[in-house]
Amino acid sequence: MVDTLGLLLGVMVTAADVGDRTAAQVLLRQVTDAHHRLELVWADGGYTGSLIAHCLTALALVLAIVRRSDDMRGFVVLPKRWIVERLFAHLMRTRRLARDYERRTTSAEAMIYWSMTLLMTRRLARPHPQRA
């Protein structure tokens, strides 16, 4: 889960037999406990169903589903989805995350946090243009 700048708010690596909606409930709970001002979450079409009602009633979050319109053809990345896709590209630059080397989900999560720390420090250290 990332914010609108593409910075990591929370991560959860699960086994293949755990559904995305089930894991999303746990992750959303963790993120809302850490980030109290969170009010709106954008998600793709895979997170519809009872998760929308769960977010509203249990977490006081609005879960907005970003859908493709029917007239879109081919591979089109939706504007809000692009933020997450850009994060995945940054993570894949970390060689160890490009393959599934980890045996434990906690190790994989730690590698993601490590990769995001590298990205965030690069952004902080980048020289900013001088203002006139």
Backbone torsions as a table, in degrees:
resi	resn	phi	psi	omega
1	MET	NA	129.0	-177.2
2	VAL	-125.3	161.2	174.1
3	ASP	-88.6	-174.6	-175.5
4	THR	-70.0	-15.5	175.2
5	LEU	-88.8	-5.1	-178.8
6	GLY	86.5	14.9	177.9
7	LEU	-90.4	141.7	-172.9
8	LEU	-69.5	127.7	172.8
9	LEU	-98.7	-35.0	179.6
10	GLY	-168.5	156.6	179.7
11	VAL	-141.9	145.2	175.7
12	MET	-144.1	117.8	175.7
13	VAL	-100.8	128.1	-177.4
14	THR	-123.1	166.6	173.2
15	ALA	-69.1	162.7	-176.5
16	ALA	-66.2	-22.4	-177.4
17	ASP	-87.4	3.4	177.5
18	VAL	-97.0	126.9	-179.0
19	GLY	-72.4	152.9	-178.9
20	ASP	-62.8	-41.1	-178.8
21	ARG	-66.2	-38.1	177.9
22	THR	-65.5	-46.3	179.1
23	ALA	-66.6	-33.6	-179.3
24	ALA	-63.6	-36.3	177.8
25	GLN	-60.1	-44.6	-179.7
26	VAL	-68.5	-44.9	-179.6
27	LEU	-64.0	-42.8	178.8
28	LEU	-62.6	-37.2	176.9
29	ARG	-63.2	-45.5	179.8
30	GLN	-63.2	-42.7	-177.6
31	VAL	-70.1	-40.6	179.3
32	THR	-69.2	-29.4	174.7
33	ASP	-67.5	-35.0	-178.9
34	ALA	-85.2	-31.1	-176.2
35	HIS	-122.0	91.0	-172.0
36	HIS	-70.4	-21.8	-176.9
37	ARG	-87.8	0.4	-179.1
38	LEU	-67.3	127.2	-178.0
39	GLU	-124.9	-30.6	-173.8
40	LEU	-129.0	134.5	177.5
41	VAL	-127.7	128.5	173.8
42	TRP	-95.4	139.1	179.3
43	ALA	-142.6	160.8	177.8
44	ASP	-86.8	-179.6	-172.7
45	GLY	-63.5	-14.0	179.0
46	GLY	-73.9	-8.9	-176.2
47	TYR	-109.9	29.6	178.0
48	THR	-82.5	-174.0	176.2
49	GLY	89.9	-142.2	-173.9
50	SER	-69.7	-15.8	179.4
51	LEU	-64.0	-33.8	179.2
52	ILE	-63.6	-46.6	179.0
53	ALA	-67.3	-38.5	179.1
54	HIS	-61.5	-42.6	179.7
55	CYS	-62.3	-41.7	-177.7
56	LEU	-70.6	-45.2	-175.5
57	THR	-80.6	-46.2	-173.6
58	ALA	-86.7	-31.5	-172.6
59	LEU	-115.8	-6.1	-177.1
60	ALA	56.8	41.3	177.7
61	LEU	-115.7	144.9	171.8
62	VAL	-95.3	119.8	177.9
63	LEU	-100.7	106.7	-179.1
64	ALA	-98.1	124.3	-179.9
65	ILE	-89.3	123.1	178.1
66	VAL	-92.7	112.9	-175.4
67	ARG	-109.8	154.6	170.9
68	ARG	-78.6	143.5	175.1
69	SER	-78.8	157.5	-176.5
70	ASP	-65.9	-24.7	-177.4
71	ASP	-85.9	-1.9	177.3
72	MET	-75.9	133.5	179.2
73	ARG	-122.0	148.4	176.6
74	GLY	76.9	-163.0	-178.5
75	PHE	-88.0	108.9	178.8
76	VAL	-128.3	124.1	176.9
77	VAL	-90.2	125.8	-179.5
78	LEU	-69.2	150.0	-174.8
79	PRO	-55.4	-45.4	-179.8
80	LYS	-72.3	-32.6	178.9
81	ARG	-69.0	-25.8	-179.2
82	TRP	-60.8	-32.9	179.0
83	ILE	-60.5	-44.3	-179.7
84	VAL	-71.4	-40.5	178.9
85	GLU	-62.2	-36.9	176.9
86	ARG	-64.9	-38.6	176.3
87	LEU	-62.6	-44.3	178.4
88	PHE	-59.2	-39.0	178.1
89	ALA	-63.9	-40.9	177.1
90	HIS	-63.9	-41.3	-179.3
91	LEU	-65.6	-36.5	-178.6
92	MET	-72.4	-14.1	173.8
93	ARG	-71.3	-20.5	173.5
94	THR	-81.2	113.1	-169.8
95	ARG	-56.1	-38.9	-176.4
96	ARG	-67.5	-26.3	179.2
97	LEU	-84.9	-11.6	-179.6
98	ALA	-71.0	-19.7	177.4
99	ARG	-128.2	158.2	178.4
100	ASP	-88.0	79.5	179.4
101	TYR	-87.2	-22.1	-172.1
102	GLU	-77.3	139.1	176.6
103	ARG	-92.1	-25.1	-177.6
104	ARG	-115.7	145.3	179.9
105	THR	-66.4	-32.2	179.2
106	THR	-66.1	-34.7	176.9
107	SER	-67.3	-41.2	178.6
108	ALA	-64.2	-40.9	177.6
109	GLU	-63.7	-41.3	179.0
110	ALA	-62.6	-38.7	178.7
111	MET	-65.5	-36.4	177.8
112	ILE	-67.0	-44.1	177.1
113	TYR	-61.9	-39.9	178.8
114	TRP	-63.2	-44.3	179.3
115	SER	-63.3	-40.5	179.0
116	MET	-68.5	-32.5	176.5
117	THR	-63.7	-41.5	176.4
118	LEU	-61.4	-44.8	-179.9
119	LEU	-62.9	-45.4	-177.3
120	MET	-67.1	-38.9	178.2
121	THR	-68.7	-33.8	174.9
122	ARG	-63.8	-41.1	179.1
123	ARG	-66.2	-39.2	179.8
124	LEU	-69.4	-36.2	-176.8
125	ALA	-82.1	-12.1	-178.5
126	ARG	-63.4	134.1	178.1
127	PRO	-67.0	133.4	179.6
128	HIS	-95.2	144.6	179.4
129	PRO	-63.9	145.2	-179.8
130	GLN	-74.5	137.3	176.7
131	ARG	-92.7	143.1	-178.2
132	ALA	-84.1	NA	NA
